[in-house]
Amino acid sequence: MSHRLLNAIFQQVDGSLFVVYQSNTVAPKNQSEQPDYFVISSYFNIMIILGEVQEELLMLKIFSTQLFGLFKKWQDSHEESIEDAARILAQASVGEGHIYIYGKQEMQAVGIEATEGVDALANAKVWDSSASFDDISASDRFLIITRESDDKEALLLAQHLSNQFIPFATISALPSDNTEQLASYSDVHFDLQLKQGLVPNESGKRVGYPSAIGALFIYHGIKFTLDEILADY
């Protein structure tokens, strides 16, 4: 909804049944000629629109409440794993390796944050799926982030790293029933357990799927711990 429409809605005065937007004015009650401005809606339609705005605000409140609960759940259940993942990535930072971030779909947000964010991660690079596995050295470390835990491209990378005994951590949002998953190969795996969105909309569909938000939450936890580890060197 545009700010112009919202401004028009909230500028109803003198009990007028109509709201208009042109110079933020309202149609006069007694005027024989057609006014030179566009009538937006009747009073009753305005009430409907305001009700929709309130519903959107309610959805946002539900989303934020659910998200806060997830933050606490992730923190409590992954506290030790965050420290383990940070120690794995620290091996590249204190050595001659790089920390490669490989994200699929919306999970690419983690790689952007790690390499281009205000508090970028030292020695971090975004791993391109078109790159050759031959470019990976034994001193490199990886953080792989996907929506599905059985993502095929991510599994190929995970299999290679495991075969080369290169430690790495993984994050996935959606659990899978397949026997082959990222957790089968990674040294540390974070399962966000996000099976659906957090908020039901009018049609009954659940929207607000916070996969990237969850991945960034875990990443920042790893980053905080990694900084503390490197401070001792």
C-alpha positions, -999 to 999 in steps of 0.1 A, spaced: 0 0 0 14 34 -10 22 61 15 0 84 -7 -30 62 -1 -23 60 37 -20 97 39 -53 101 22 -70 76 45 -58 93 77 -67 128 66 -105 123 67 -120 153 85 -154 168 94 -172 134 92 -169 133 54 -177 100 38 -151 104 11 -113 108 12 -95 122 -17 -59 129 -26 -50 161 -44 -33 187 -22 -44 164 6 -80 178 6 -114 164 13 -145 170 -9 -167 198 4 -201 188 17 -220 214 -3 -207 219 -38 -228 219 -70 -200 213 -95 -180 182 -98 -148 187 -77 -114 185 -95 -100 157 -74 -102 120 -74 -124 102 -48 -106 72 -33 -132 53 -13 -162 55 9 -160 55 47 -168 18 48 -141 10 23 -117 29 44 -126 8 74 -119 -23 54 -85 -9 43 -76 0 79 -86 -35 89 -62 -50 64 -34 -28 77 -41 -40 112 -41 -76 100 -7 -70 83 7 -56 115 -7 -86 134 10 -110 110 43 -91 116 38 -94 153 32 -131 150 63 -135 128 85 -116 152 72 -136 182 78 -169 165 112 -158 153 123 -148 188 113 -183 199 134 -198 172 164 -177 181 163 -190 216 158 -226 204 187 -224 180 210 -208 206 202 -235 232 204 -265 209 235 -254 189 257 -237 214 283 -265 215 281 -269 177 287 -232 171 320 -235 191 330 -266 172 323 -250 138 343 -219 148 373 -240 157 372 -257 124 371 -224 105 398 -210 127 422 -237 114 422 -219 81 425 -185 96 457 -193 116 471 -214 87 475 -205 50 441 -215 40 408 -198 31 374 -200 46 350 -208 17 313 -200 21 290 -219 -3 254 -210 -2 225 -221 -24 194 -200 -33 185 -175 -5 214 -189 16 238 -170 -5 231 -142 20 256 -158 43 285 -156 18 276 -119 10 276 -111 47 309 -129 53 327 -113 24 310 -79 19 294 -72 53 304 -44 77 322 -70 99 335 -92 71 352 -125 79 390 -125 73 402 -149 47 367 -156 36 357 -163 0 325 -173 -17 329 -207 -33 316 -208 -69 299 -241 -79 316 -238 -112 351 -239 -96 373 -269 -97 378 -291 -67 415 -290 -76 416 -255 -64 409 -267 -28 439 -271 -6 442 -292 26 444 -260 47 411 -246 34 379 -249 54 342 -247 43 309 -236 55 281 -250 33 246 -236 36 215 -249 18 177 -248 21 174 -286 17 197 -309 36 199 -332 5 209 -306 -21 227 -325 -48 254 -299 -56 261 -294 -20 263 -331 -14 289 -335 -42 311 -308 -26 305 -324 9 315 -358 -5 347 -344 -20 357 -326 12 350 -357 33 371 -379 10 400 -354 12 397 -353 50 390 -315 49 369 -305 79 338 -284 72 305 -273 87 270 -273 72 237 -255 77 204 -266 63 168 -254 69 146 -282 57 151 -318 69 150 -346 44 139 -382 46 167 -393 23 194 -413 39 221 -392 22 222 -358 37 248 -331 45 250 -343 81 262 -376 68 295 -360 57 301 -328 76 320 -325 108 294 -302 123 259 -298 110 232 -273 120 196 -284 113 173 -253 115 142 -276 113 121 -252 93 94 -273 78 71 -244 69 65 -206 72 58 -191 106 26 -171 98 -7 -183 83 -22 -159 57 -58 -155 46 -58 -185 23 -44 -208 50 -9 -210 35 19 -205 60 43 -177 48 74 -161 63 100 -188 59 130 -175 78 157 -198 63 182 -171 55 175 -154 88 183 -186 106 214 -192 86 227 -157 93 219 -162 130 241 -193 131 268 -177 111 270 -147 134 273 -171 164 302 -188 146 318 -155 138 316 -142 174 332 -174 187 358 -174 159 368 -138 167 374 -149 204 395 -178 193 417 -158 170 421 -131 196 443 -156 215 467 -159 186 
